[in-house]
Amino acid sequence: ACVGVARRMAQLWGDELGQTIGYRIRHECVVSNQTKLEVVTEGVLLRMLHGNPSLEGIGAIFFDEFHERSIDSDSSFALCHDAQRRKNPELKLIVMSATFGLLSQRVCELLGQCRLIQSEGRCFPVEVQYRGFMRDHLADQAAREQRLERLTAATVRDVLDQHLGDVLVFLPGEQEIMYTWIFLNNMGIGDGEVPKRLIGWAHHLIDKSAVDVKRRVQVNPLYGTMEQEEQDQVLRSAKPGWRKVILATPIAESSLTVP
């Protein structure tokens, strides 16, 4: 997520990554003497606090997706707040969340009744359709028969037939994504481009003759262990005149913004 966010910000800024905008993640640091804004993980922030407990030289820290609580995020926020109170009163702490709820008032009180800025987003009508219980699709026998993946592929096909636009599908993991990709391909949905990480024995399940490019639908996996360039490719807009189906793990829900 850090790399993707930093890359997008650098693009909007019109700069090369590592110039004005940089990032630090475990085992990788892309910054320079010109860097004014760094995107870091909570773990990296904790290590920075260990070496620079007063946060000298830092003017502001943004905590994004604050509702996604973890030991690292809570600890880093507490230490930054302590550094602001005791050693660096000029330090600005900005806490952001799309789903703050009642937590926003508690954070405002903790930060000394600071300002609360609300930005209303766009709302769209949502229709909920239930296609069964997850426990039925993930039972041992159901898993062996790939019932979840078959049902997901059939549901995606119906959605494509009944609605316009792209489709974002959440699945438990990489295995479920790959089976769903195969079943969609065998229904004639997709461009036939086999995912790079599809294991060898699964290739015999693919019906290459079923590909129907007239549908103009791309089907792309998206999960955390993919190479950054692969993730970037998935997040780019579909080819002109094409629709896109993204089969994703919760990475797209918690770590990436899918345009």
C-alpha positions as CSV (number, residue, x, y, z in Angstrom):
1,A,0.0,0.0,0.0
2,C,2.8,2.4,0.8
3,V,4.5,2.0,-2.5
4,G,1.2,2.4,-4.4
5,V,0.2,5.5,-2.5
6,A,3.6,7.1,-2.8
7,R,3.7,6.4,-6.5
8,R,0.3,7.9,-7.1
9,M,1.1,11.0,-5.1
10,A,4.4,11.5,-7.0
11,Q,2.5,11.1,-10.3
12,L,0.0,13.8,-9.2
13,W,2.8,16.0,-8.1
14,G,4.5,15.6,-11.5
15,D,7.7,14.2,-9.9
16,E,9.8,11.1,-10.0
17,L,9.3,8.8,-7.0
18,G,12.0,9.5,-4.5
19,Q,12.2,13.2,-5.2
20,T,9.5,15.3,-3.5
21,I,7.5,12.2,-2.5
22,G,9.2,9.0,-1.2
23,Y,8.5,6.0,0.9
24,R,10.0,3.6,3.5
25,I,8.9,0.0,4.0
26,R,10.7,-2.9,5.5
27,H,14.0,-3.5,3.6
28,E,13.4,-0.7,1.1
29,C,13.8,3.0,1.3
30,V,13.2,5.4,-1.7
31,V,14.0,8.9,-0.6
32,S,16.5,11.7,-1.4
33,N,17.7,15.0,0.0
34,Q,14.8,16.7,-1.8
35,T,12.1,14.5,-0.2
36,K,9.5,16.4,1.8
37,L,6.8,13.8,2.2
38,E,7.4,10.2,3.1
39,V,4.8,7.4,3.1
40,V,5.7,4.8,5.7
41,T,4.2,1.8,7.5
42,E,3.3,1.8,11.2
43,G,6.2,-0.6,11.8
44,V,8.7,1.8,10.1
45,L,7.3,4.7,12.1
46,L,7.9,2.9,15.3
47,R,11.5,2.3,14.4
48,M,11.8,6.0,13.4
49,L,10.5,6.9,16.9
50,H,13.0,4.6,18.5
51,G,15.8,6.5,16.8
52,N,14.2,10.0,16.9
53,P,11.8,10.0,19.9
54,S,11.2,13.8,19.7
55,L,10.5,13.6,15.9
56,E,12.9,16.4,15.4
57,G,12.8,17.7,11.8
58,I,9.3,16.4,11.1
59,G,6.5,18.9,10.8
60,A,3.4,16.8,10.5
61,I,2.3,13.2,10.6
62,F,-0.8,11.9,8.9
63,F,-2.5,8.7,10.3
64,D,-4.7,7.3,7.5
65,E,-7.3,4.6,7.8
66,F,-7.2,5.2,11.6
67,H,-10.1,2.8,12.2
68,E,-8.0,-0.2,11.2
69,R,-6.6,-0.7,14.7
70,S,-3.4,-2.7,15.3
71,I,-0.7,-2.8,18.0
72,D,1.7,-1.0,15.7
73,S,-0.7,1.8,14.7
74,D,-2.0,2.4,18.3
75,S,1.6,2.3,19.7
76,S,2.9,4.7,17.0
77,F,0.0,7.1,17.5
78,A,0.5,7.1,21.3
79,L,4.2,7.7,21.0
80,C,3.7,10.5,18.5
81,H,1.1,12.1,20.8
82,D,3.5,11.9,23.7
83,A,6.3,13.4,21.6
84,Q,4.0,16.3,20.7
85,R,3.0,17.0,24.3
86,R,6.5,16.7,25.9
87,K,9.1,17.5,23.3
88,N,7.8,18.9,20.0
89,P,4.7,21.1,20.5
90,E,4.9,22.4,16.9
91,L,4.3,18.9,15.6
92,K,1.0,18.5,13.8
93,L,-1.0,15.2,14.1
94,I,-3.7,14.6,11.4
95,V,-5.9,11.6,11.9
96,M,-8.0,10.5,9.0
97,S,-10.6,7.8,8.4
98,A,-13.5,7.1,6.0
99,T,-15.5,5.3,8.7
100,F,-14.6,7.2,11.9
101,G,-18.1,7.1,13.6
102,L,-18.1,7.8,17.3
103,L,-14.3,7.3,17.4
104,S,-13.8,10.8,15.9
105,Q,-15.1,12.5,19.0
106,R,-12.8,10.5,21.3
107,V,-9.8,11.3,19.1
108,C,-10.7,15.0,19.1
109,E,-10.8,14.9,22.9
110,L,-7.5,13.1,23.1
111,L,-5.9,15.7,20.9
112,G,-7.1,18.6,23.1
113,Q,-10.5,19.3,21.4
114,C,-8.9,19.7,18.0
115,R,-10.8,20.7,14.9
116,L,-12.9,18.0,13.2
117,I,-13.2,18.4,9.5
118,Q,-15.8,16.3,7.6
119,S,-15.8,15.7,3.9
120,E,-19.0,14.2,2.5
121,G,-18.4,11.6,-0.1
122,R,-20.7,10.4,-2.9
123,C,-23.3,7.8,-2.1
124,F,-24.7,5.3,-4.5
125,P,-27.7,2.9,-4.2
126,V,-26.7,-0.6,-3.1
127,E,-28.8,-3.7,-3.8
128,V,-27.9,-6.8,-1.7
129,Q,-28.5,-10.2,-3.1
130,Y,-27.7,-13.3,-1.1
131,R,-26.4,-16.3,-2.9
132,G,-26.0,-18.7,0.0
133,F,-24.1,-19.1,3.3
134,M,-20.3,-19.1,3.2
135,R,-20.1,-22.0,5.6
136,D,-21.8,-24.2,3.0
137,H,-19.4,-23.2,0.3
138,L,-16.3,-23.6,2.4
139,A,-17.0,-27.0,4.0
140,D,-14.5,-29.7,3.1
141,Q,-16.5,-31.4,0.4
142,A,-17.6,-28.0,-1.1
143,A,-13.9,-26.8,-1.1
144,R,-12.9,-30.0,-3.0
145,E,-15.6,-29.3,-5.6
146,Q,-14.7,-25.5,-5.8
147,R,-18.4,-24.7,-5.1
148,L,-17.5,-21.1,-3.9
149,E,-15.5,-20.4,-7.0
150,R,-18.1,-21.9,-9.4
151,L,-20.9,-19.9,-7.8
152,T,-18.7,-16.7,-7.8
153,A,-18.0,-17.1,-11.5
154,A,-21.7,-17.7,-12.3
155,T,-22.6,-14.6,-10.3
156,V,-20.0,-12.5,-12.1
157,R,-21.4,-13.7,-15.4
158,D,-24.9,-12.7,-14.4
159,V,-23.8,-9.3,-13.2
160,L,-21.9,-8.6,-16.4
161,D,-25.1,-9.5,-18.4
162,Q,-27.4,-7.4,-16.2
163,H,-25.3,-4.3,-15.4
164,L,-22.9,-1.9,-17.0
165,G,-19.4,-1.0,-15.8
166,D,-16.6,-3.0,-14.1
167,V,-16.8,-5.6,-11.4
168,L,-14.8,-5.9,-8.1
169,V,-15.0,-9.3,-6.5
170,F,-13.6,-10.2,-3.1
171,L,-12.4,-13.8,-2.4
172,P,-10.6,-15.4,0.5
173,G,-7.3,-16.0,-1.1
174,E,-5.1,-16.7,-4.1
175,Q,-6.3,-20.2,-4.7
176,E,-10.0,-19.2,-4.8
177,I,-9.0,-16.3,-7.2
178,M,-7.3,-18.7,-9.6
179,Y,-10.1,-21.2,-9.7
180,T,-12.6,-18.4,-10.3
181,W,-10.4,-17.0,-13.1
182,I,-10.4,-20.5,-14.7
183,F,-14.2,-20.9,-14.4
184,L,-14.8,-17.4,-15.9
185,N,-12.4,-18.2,-18.7
186,N,-14.2,-21.4,-19.5
187,M,-17.5,-19.4,-19.6
188,G,-16.0,-17.2,-22.3
189,I,-15.3,-14.3,-20.0
190,G,-11.8,-12.8,-20.2
191,D,-9.1,-12.1,-22.7
192,G,-7.4,-15.5,-22.4
193,E,-4.2,-14.0,-20.8
194,V,-3.3,-16.6,-18.1
195,P,-2.2,-15.2,-14.7
196,K,1.6,-15.5,-14.3
197,R,1.3,-17.3,-11.0
198,L,-1.2,-19.9,-12.0
199,I,0.5,-23.2,-10.9
200,G,1.4,-25.6,-13.7
201,W,-1.0,-28.5,-13.1
202,A,-4.0,-26.0,-13.2
203,H,-3.3,-25.2,-16.8
204,H,-5.0,-28.4,-18.0
205,L,-8.3,-27.1,-16.5
206,I,-8.3,-24.1,-18.9
207,D,-10.4,-24.4,-22.0
208,K,-8.6,-22.1,-24.4
209,S,-11.2,-22.5,-27.1
210,A,-13.8,-20.9,-24.8
211,V,-12.3,-17.4,-24.9
212,D,-14.7,-14.9,-26.4
213,V,-12.9,-11.6,-27.0
214,K,-16.1,-10.2,-28.4
215,R,-17.3,-9.7,-24.8
216,R,-14.4,-7.2,-24.3
217,V,-13.9,-8.2,-20.7
218,Q,-10.5,-8.3,-18.9
219,V,-10.3,-10.6,-15.8
220,N,-7.4,-9.7,-13.5
221,P,-6.3,-11.2,-10.1
222,L,-5.2,-8.9,-7.3
223,Y,-3.5,-10.1,-4.1
224,G,-0.7,-9.0,-1.8
225,T,2.2,-11.2,-3.0
226,M,1.9,-10.0,-6.6
227,E,4.8,-7.9,-7.9
228,Q,4.3,-4.2,-7.7
229,E,4.3,-3.8,-11.5
230,E,1.6,-6.4,-11.7
231,Q,-0.5,-4.6,-9.1
232,D,-0.1,-1.3,-11.0
233,Q,-1.1,-3.0,-14.2
234,V,-4.4,-4.2,-12.6
235,L,-5.2,-0.8,-11.2
236,R,-4.8,0.9,-14.6
237,S,-8.0,1.6,-16.6
238,A,-9.2,-1.1,-18.9
239,K,-8.5,-0.9,-22.6
240,P,-10.8,1.5,-24.5
241,G,-14.2,-0.2,-25.0
242,W,-13.4,-3.0,-22.6
243,R,-14.8,-3.8,-19.1
244,K,-12.7,-5.1,-16.2
245,V,-13.3,-7.8,-13.6
246,I,-10.9,-7.7,-10.7
247,L,-10.7,-10.8,-8.5
248,A,-9.2,-9.5,-5.2
249,T,-8.3,-10.6,-1.7
250,P,-9.1,-8.1,1.0
251,I,-5.9,-6.1,0.0
252,A,-8.2,-4.0,-2.2
253,E,-10.5,-3.3,0.7
254,S,-7.9,-2.3,3.2
255,S,-4.7,-1.4,1.4
256,L,-5.5,-0.2,-2.1
257,T,-7.9,2.1,-3.8
258,V,-9.3,0.6,-7.0
259,P,-10.2,3.3,-9.5
